[in-house]
Amino acid sequence: MTSRLALAGEPLPLVGRARAYVCGITPYDTTHLGHASTFVWADVATRVLRRIGIEVETCRNITDVDDVLDAAAERAGRRFDSFAAVGQFRFDRDMAALGVRPPTHQPRAHNHVADVVRLAAALLERGVAYERDGEILLRASAVGLDVVATDPDASEVPVSARAEDPHDPTVWRPATAGEAAWPSPWGDGRPGWHAECAAMALSVLGPAVDLHVGGADLRHPHHRCMAAMAEAVTGVHPFARARLHVGTVRVDGAKMAKSAGNLVLVADLLETHPAAAVRLLLLDRPWAQAWDIAPGALDAAAGRLERLFAAAARHVDGDAAADAVVAALLDDLDVPSALAIAESEGGEAARTALSVLGLA
């Protein structure tokens, strides 16, 4: 029996099993509402698939080899690995509170450095990468990498001074004094960011995935570069059959980020509101939509949660409304429509929505 989910108007037919790669955290500023939004939506996507009988294998990485993480650890007077472990512990605690189910696999970048070395060697062998003074760079022009960023939320990644073209992403680079480093055929060094995720995805899930999840800011250049590296090595196109780029959470119009000093931490919200209300706040909107967190929004989510539980307690005959809830979720994860059906129809429809959305 085949089943399918549609995302952004594109069907994703599945037969029995699905593989999902979720771009995880760099564990130094966790867990703010922007992080939580991505992972709650990823959790809902997998819950919907499991509802229709699909076995979902998930991989959510931990980027614990990262220049920004190293700088934060140095400021705190800690080793990068122990500093990252504490951040990961806090993140896992917040995810558990929000009802996000643990992934099947949770690889840590430092355990996959050797895989990045193998990835770099394979790209060189394929003739789509080059070496400059111990740095390996992917030649964007050789793999048809689209390097034009029109998304205002696109991540900013420094351009290597060794690059032949400013659009060529780093696969491996030499370490500077004081940085953690690993051996390679090109000297001691460190993985590039995109290469870490490509190597972890290939190592854990194989040459392609059904669903690739991340924040909208990762669409470019991270996911494009990551996919280009994987496709160049394996020859399998596309790397991801579907993508779930979750809309940015903003504060007064600015993307929530530590650099902006506008973080809203999940742990702080959980001190005053039920975890299910925080989860509902994140979900009661189109998944791709950027949005501002407004005063009173969490109180409104808590109020709607109470109405949903009251609707679930009503005795209503028939399962048609419950089927309509699932149909709405299969149609581009349309949570607002599913919630409207659940609240108006009550009974099994409300119970289905609460269950599939992880609110009860």
Buried (B, 14 or more C-beta within 10 A) or exposed (E): EEBBBBBEEEEBEBEEEBBBBBBBBBBBBBBBBBBBBBBBBBBBBBBBBBBBEBEBBBBBBBBBBBEBBBEBBEEEEBEBBEBBBBBBEBBBBBBEBBBBBEBBBBBBBBEBBEBBBBBBBBBBEEEBBBBBEBBBBBBBEBBEBEBEBEEEBBBEBEEBEBBEEEBBBBBBBBBEEEBBBBEBEBBEBBBBBBBBBBBBBBBBBEBBBBBBBBBBBBBBBBBBBBBBBBBBBBEEEEBBBBBBBBBBBBBEEEBBBEEEEBBBBBEEBBEEBBBBBBBBBBBBBEBBEBBEBEEEEBEBBBEBBEBBBEBBEEEBEEEEBBBBBBEBBBBBBBBEBBBBBBBEBBBBBBBBBBBBBBBB
